[in-house]
């Protein structure tokens, strides 16, 4: 493993393991999945993908909450800590976060503060997150989206966001599967 990935894993562990053990289980599984689907991105982007997967939910840490929107809070904290700018932006925008930002009235702040990357890395990060359940279990993307809607309930803003984001999330998963030749490496 690279130093970047080791550092990202250690940061995520410090911020999540003790205070949010269920979230920590999810993050570990997302990072493992990102590692398994690295072939979907260019070789020089693989460490960025896996490090971003380790850090994608760091903004849920109670110590880092600012706006209450974990994607933006995580990206901002990583920037303040002088972490890799590209990874901070991937965290800030992961899994269609720009659509949730709109629901929260934070879309302008997110867009002004972090550039949104599109392409293989963002798709693979979304794939890894949106095919991994809250306890680290594997899901098909539509099962995962249904699980999120069920957990939050029909009126919650996260549910509204998921409904709006579903087409793009499904497309990101499909693009990643195509980049992998239609095969996704199975968990070990």
C-alpha positions as CSV (number, residue, x, y, z in Angstrom):
1,X,0.0,0.0,0.0
2,X,1.1,3.5,-0.7
3,X,1.8,6.1,2.0
4,X,-1.2,8.1,0.7
5,X,-3.5,5.2,1.3
6,X,-2.0,4.4,4.7
7,X,-2.4,8.0,5.8
8,X,-6.0,8.1,4.6
9,X,-6.9,4.8,6.3
10,X,-5.3,6.0,9.6
11,X,-7.2,9.3,9.4
12,X,-10.5,7.5,8.8
13,X,-9.8,5.1,11.6
14,X,-9.0,7.9,14.1
15,X,-12.1,9.9,13.1
16,X,-14.7,7.0,12.9
17,X,-13.7,3.7,14.5
18,X,-14.5,4.5,18.2
19,X,-17.3,7.1,17.7
20,X,-19.1,5.6,14.7
21,X,-18.3,1.9,14.5
22,X,-21.0,1.1,12.0
23,X,-19.9,3.9,9.7
24,X,-16.3,2.6,10.2
25,X,-17.5,-0.9,9.0
26,X,-19.0,0.7,5.9
27,X,-15.9,2.7,5.2
28,X,-13.6,-0.3,5.5
29,X,-15.7,-2.2,3.0
30,X,-16.0,0.7,0.6
31,X,-12.2,1.1,0.6
32,X,-11.7,-2.7,0.1
33,X,-14.1,-2.6,-2.8
34,X,-12.4,0.5,-4.3
35,X,-9.1,-1.5,-4.2
36,X,-10.8,-4.4,-6.0
37,X,-12.1,-2.2,-8.8
38,X,-8.9,-0.2,-9.3
39,X,-8.6,-1.7,-12.8
40,X,-11.5,0.7,-13.8
41,X,-9.2,3.7,-13.5
42,X,-5.8,4.7,-14.8
43,X,-2.9,3.3,-12.9
44,X,-1.8,6.7,-11.7
45,X,-5.3,7.3,-10.2
46,X,-5.5,4.1,-8.2
47,X,-4.1,5.5,-5.0
48,X,-6.4,8.5,-5.3
49,X,-9.4,6.3,-5.7
50,X,-8.6,4.1,-2.7
51,X,-7.6,7.0,-0.4
52,X,-10.8,8.8,-1.4
53,X,-12.8,5.7,-0.5
54,X,-11.1,5.6,3.0
55,X,-12.0,9.3,3.5
56,X,-15.4,9.6,1.8
57,X,-17.4,9.6,5.0
58,X,-14.9,11.2,7.4
59,X,-17.3,14.2,7.6
60,X,-19.7,12.2,9.7
61,X,-17.2,12.4,12.6
62,X,-18.7,14.4,15.4
63,X,-15.5,16.4,15.7
64,X,-15.7,17.5,12.1
65,X,-19.4,18.5,11.8
66,X,-19.8,22.0,10.6
67,X,-22.8,22.3,8.2
68,X,-24.2,18.8,9.0
69,X,-23.6,17.8,5.4
70,X,-20.9,15.1,5.7
71,X,-19.5,15.5,2.1
72,X,-18.8,19.2,2.4
73,X,-17.7,18.9,6.1
74,X,-15.3,16.2,5.2
75,X,-13.9,18.0,2.2
76,X,-13.4,21.2,4.2
77,X,-11.7,19.4,7.0
78,X,-9.3,17.6,4.7
79,X,-8.5,21.0,3.1
80,X,-7.8,22.6,6.5
81,X,-5.5,19.7,7.3
82,X,-3.7,20.3,4.0
83,X,-4.6,16.9,2.6
84,X,-4.4,16.3,-1.1
85,X,-6.7,18.8,-2.8
86,X,-8.0,16.4,-5.4
87,X,-9.0,13.9,-2.7
88,X,-10.7,16.6,-0.7
89,X,-12.8,17.5,-3.8
90,X,-13.6,13.9,-4.5
91,X,-14.8,13.5,-0.9
92,X,-16.8,16.7,-1.1
93,X,-18.6,15.6,-4.3
94,X,-18.7,11.8,-3.7
95,X,-21.8,9.8,-4.8
96,X,-23.6,12.8,-6.4
97,X,-23.2,15.0,-3.3
98,X,-24.0,18.1,-5.5
99,X,-27.6,16.9,-5.6
100,X,-27.8,16.5,-1.8
101,X,-26.2,19.9,-1.5
102,X,-29.1,21.4,-3.5
103,X,-31.5,19.8,-1.1
104,X,-29.6,21.4,1.8
105,X,-29.2,24.8,0.2
106,X,-25.4,24.3,0.1
107,X,-25.0,23.8,-3.6
108,X,-23.4,27.2,-4.2
109,X,-20.9,26.7,-1.4
110,X,-20.0,23.2,-2.6
111,X,-19.5,24.4,-6.2
112,X,-17.5,27.4,-5.2
113,X,-15.2,25.6,-2.8
114,X,-14.5,22.3,-4.6
115,X,-14.2,21.4,-8.3
116,X,-16.4,18.5,-9.3
117,X,-14.4,15.7,-11.0
118,X,-16.2,13.6,-13.5
119,X,-14.9,10.4,-15.0
120,X,-13.5,7.0,-14.0
121,X,-12.3,7.9,-10.5
122,X,-15.5,9.6,-9.4
123,X,-17.6,6.8,-11.0
124,X,-15.5,4.1,-9.2
125,X,-15.8,5.9,-5.9
126,X,-19.6,6.1,-6.4
127,X,-19.7,2.4,-7.4
128,X,-17.8,1.4,-4.3
129,X,-20.1,3.5,-2.0
130,X,-23.4,2.7,-3.7
131,X,-22.8,-1.1,-3.8
132,X,-21.8,-1.3,-0.1
133,X,-24.3,-1.4,2.8
134,X,-24.1,0.4,6.1
135,X,-22.5,-2.6,7.8
136,X,-20.1,-3.3,4.9
137,X,-22.3,-5.9,3.1
138,X,-22.4,-6.1,-0.7
139,X,-25.5,-4.8,-2.5
140,X,-26.6,-4.2,-6.0
141,X,-27.0,-0.5,-6.6
142,X,-30.8,-0.5,-6.6
143,X,-30.9,-2.6,-3.4
144,X,-28.5,-0.1,-1.8
145,X,-30.6,2.9,-2.9
146,X,-33.8,1.2,-1.6
147,X,-32.0,0.5,1.7
148,X,-31.1,4.2,2.1
149,X,-34.7,5.3,1.3
150,X,-36.0,2.8,3.8
151,X,-33.6,3.9,6.5
152,X,-34.4,7.6,6.2
153,X,-38.1,7.4,5.4
154,X,-40.1,9.0,2.6
155,X,-40.1,12.6,3.7
156,X,-36.4,12.9,4.6
157,X,-34.1,15.1,2.5
158,X,-31.7,12.2,2.0
159,X,-34.5,10.2,0.5
160,X,-35.4,13.1,-1.8
161,X,-31.8,13.4,-2.8
162,X,-31.5,9.6,-3.5
163,X,-34.6,9.7,-5.7
164,X,-33.1,12.5,-7.7
165,X,-29.6,11.0,-7.8
166,X,-30.6,7.4,-8.7
167,X,-30.2,7.7,-12.5
168,X,-26.7,9.2,-12.2
169,X,-25.7,6.7,-9.5
170,X,-26.9,3.8,-11.5
171,X,-25.1,5.2,-14.6
172,X,-21.8,5.6,-12.6
173,X,-22.1,2.0,-11.4
174,X,-22.7,0.8,-15.0
175,X,-19.8,2.8,-16.4
176,X,-17.5,1.3,-13.8
177,X,-18.7,-2.2,-14.7
178,X,-18.1,-1.5,-18.4
179,X,-14.6,-0.2,-17.6
180,X,-14.0,-3.5,-15.8
181,X,-15.2,-5.4,-18.8
182,X,-18.5,-6.2,-17.2
183,X,-16.8,-8.1,-14.4
184,X,-16.6,-6.9,-10.8
185,X,-14.0,-8.7,-8.7
186,X,-15.8,-10.5,-5.8
187,X,-15.0,-9.9,-2.1
188,X,-12.2,-12.0,-0.6
